[in-house]
Amino acid sequence: MATVTHVCTLDYVAKMLGEDPELLEAIVYNDDNLTYGAIISVYTGPEDTITALTDDGIDELKDMLRHARITTET
């Protein structure tokens, strides 16, 4: 695994991919969907967090969405 130098928030990833943020949240919150280390919790306060993805996590998410759409169209 390459060194992580930056992450993108889940909301930003949803905008980049043109996807519904709630759909991406549902996918990401299931621990079985993405590789360990692809999802990062960023603390924005003592009890507040936001979810972010590494570049590998974004690639995995894109592949998962593409595969899901291919299988429903055929």
N, C-alpha and C positions, 0 to 999 in steps of 0.2 A: 504494500500500500504506500502510495506517495505521501509526502508530508502535506498536511492540510495548511494552506496559507490564507484561505478565506472561505466563508460560507455565505449562503444566500437564505434569507428568511423564506418561510413557506409561502407567505403572501406574495413575495417578489417572484418566486418560482411559478406560482399560479398565473401571475400576469405575463411572465415570459412565455409560458406554454399556452396561454389562452384557455386555461382550465378553471373550473370552479374551486375556490380555496377549500370549501367543505369536503369536496371529493378527495382532494389531495390529503387533507387532514385524516380522513377515514383510512386512506391507504397507508399513510405514514405511521399512524398510531397502532397499527397491527404490526407487532415486532417481527412477524414471520415474512413480511414483504420485502424489506430492504436489508442489505448486509450490515452487520454490526459496525458501527463507526461512521455510517453514512448519514445518520441523523444526530444532530447535536442540539441540546437544550442550552439556550443562552439566558442567563439570569439577568433581568433588567431591574431587579429590586429584591428585597429580602424574601419575598414569596411569589414574585412574578417571573414567569419564563416565557420565551418565545421559541418556536421550533425552527431550526435551520438545517439546510442540507449541504453536504459537500458536493464537489463536482461529480464524484462517483455516484453519490446518491441521486443527483439530478439525472444522470445518464440512466441509472437503473429505473427510475420512475418513468422516464420517457419510454424505455423499452417495454416496461410493464403495460403502460397505457396503449402503446402501439400494438402489442400482442393481443391485448383484450379486445381492441377494436377489430383486428383482423379476424379473430375467431368468431365474433358476433356477425360479421358481414358475410362470412362464407357459409 
